[in-house]
Amino acid sequence: MVGQRGFLQPALEVVHNNGGIFIADEVQPGFARTGEAFWGFGRHGIVPDIVTIGKPMGNGMPVSGLLAKSEVLATFSDQILYFNTFGGNPVSMAAARAVLEVIAREGLQAHSLDVGNRLQA
């Protein structure tokens, strides 16, 4: 895996010390793709303030997600009373659930780690 474990911690501290929030974009490393952790940030032992997830979530179906710490969402909702782009639909949600079920059932995180280790060797 590219990048030394834990290298994001100093960046997280700089962001927080300067009043910012740390956003992890998990479109590429998320959903067990690295093999080391289900989320890319997981291998660094940090918890982002916001996590964005998307394309792999629906395996081709239009679906995405946003996860955030409650205090970040509280600040947002105190200033903006209503926000919505797309409300989602049951077909895309079913696809997203099926993706999670296949990852778990077929052991794809362990498979990703095995293939990655073999490629690096």
C-alpha positions in Angstrom: 0.0 0.0 0.0 1.3 3.4 -0.9 1.8 5.8 2.0 3.2 5.0 5.4 0.7 4.0 8.1 -0.4 6.9 10.2 0.9 9.7 7.9 -2.5 11.4 7.9 -2.4 12.0 11.7 -0.2 15.2 11.5 -2.4 16.6 8.7 -5.6 15.9 10.8 -4.0 17.8 13.8 -3.0 20.8 11.6 -6.5 21.0 10.2 -8.2 20.8 13.6 -5.8 23.2 15.3 -6.7 25.7 12.6 -10.5 25.4 13.0 -11.0 23.2 9.9 -12.7 19.8 9.4 -11.0 16.8 7.9 -12.8 15.2 5.0 -11.9 11.7 3.8 -13.0 11.0 0.2 -13.4 7.2 0.1 -14.5 6.9 -3.6 -11.2 5.1 -4.4 -9.9 3.4 -1.2 -13.3 2.6 0.4 -15.4 -0.6 0.5 -12.5 -2.9 1.4 -10.5 -2.1 -1.8 -7.1 -1.7 0.1 -7.6 -5.0 1.9 -6.0 -3.5 5.1 -9.1 -1.8 6.3 -12.7 -1.4 5.0 -12.1 2.4 4.7 -8.8 4.0 3.5 -8.6 6.2 6.5 -8.9 3.1 8.8 -5.2 2.1 8.2 -4.2 5.5 9.6 -6.0 5.1 12.9 -8.0 8.4 12.5 -11.7 9.3 12.4 -12.5 12.0 9.8 -15.1 14.6 10.5 -16.8 13.9 7.2 -16.5 10.8 4.9 -17.7 10.9 1.3 -18.5 7.6 -0.5 -19.9 7.0 -3.9 -19.3 5.1 -7.1 -18.3 1.7 -5.6 -21.2 1.9 -3.2 -23.7 1.0 -6.0 -21.5 -1.0 -8.4 -22.7 1.1 -11.3 -26.0 2.2 -9.9 -26.2 6.0 -9.1 -25.8 6.1 -5.4 -23.5 8.0 -3.0 -23.3 8.8 0.7 -22.1 11.2 3.2 -21.1 10.3 6.8 -20.3 12.9 9.4 -19.7 13.4 13.1 -22.9 14.6 14.8 -21.3 17.9 15.9 -20.4 18.7 12.3 -23.9 18.0 11.1 -25.4 20.0 14.1 -23.3 23.0 13.1 -24.5 22.7 9.5 -28.2 22.3 10.4 -28.1 25.3 12.7 -27.1 27.5 9.8 -29.0 25.9 7.0 -32.5 24.7 7.8 -33.1 22.6 4.7 -30.7 21.0 2.3 -31.3 18.3 -0.3 -30.0 17.4 -3.7 -31.4 13.9 -4.3 -33.5 11.9 -1.9 -32.4 8.6 -3.2 -34.5 5.8 -4.5 -35.2 2.2 -3.4 -33.5 0.6 -6.4 -30.2 2.3 -5.8 -30.4 1.6 -2.0 -31.0 -2.1 -2.8 -27.9 -2.1 -5.0 -25.9 -0.5 -2.3 -27.0 -3.0 0.3 -26.3 -5.9 -2.1 -22.7 -4.5 -2.6 -22.1 -4.6 1.1 -23.5 -8.1 1.4 -21.3 -9.4 -1.4 -18.2 -7.8 0.1 -18.9 -9.5 3.4 -20.1 -12.9 2.1 -17.3 -13.4 -0.4 -14.5 -12.1 1.8 -13.5 -9.4 -0.7 -11.5 -7.4 1.8 -9.2 -10.4 2.6 -9.0 -11.1 -1.1 -7.9 -7.6 -1.9 -5.2 -7.8 0.7 -4.0 -11.1 -0.7 -3.9 -9.9 -4.3 -2.2 -6.7 -3.2 0.5 -8.5 -1.3 1.1 -10.9 -4.2 1.4 -7.9 -6.6 3.8 -6.1 -4.3 5.9 -9.3 -3.9 
